[in-house]
Amino acid sequence: MKTDSFEVVGLGGERKLSGEIKVNKAKNAVLKAMASTTLFSGESVINEVPELEDVGRMAELLEGVGVKVSNDS
């Protein structure tokens, strides 16, 4: 489904989704990757995250909904 500003992808089925993706290091890509971690159970690791105010605010939002966020750099 396509909306005005983004594409929505639906996933379903009994097969487990796993793997790795490489995205550019732009802030907007990192914010989307951080938000997507709420869709999956288990641990998600995002490497090379820029230290920006928006990234810190997203971490606070995720912690507010129960996601454990750590910075191992």
Secondary structure as GFF3:
##gff-version 3
##sequence-region A 1 73
A	DSSP	alpha_helix	27	36	.	.	.	ID=ss1
A	DSSP	three_ten_helix	37	39	.	.	.	ID=ss2
A	DSSP	alpha_helix	53	64	.	.	.	ID=ss3
###
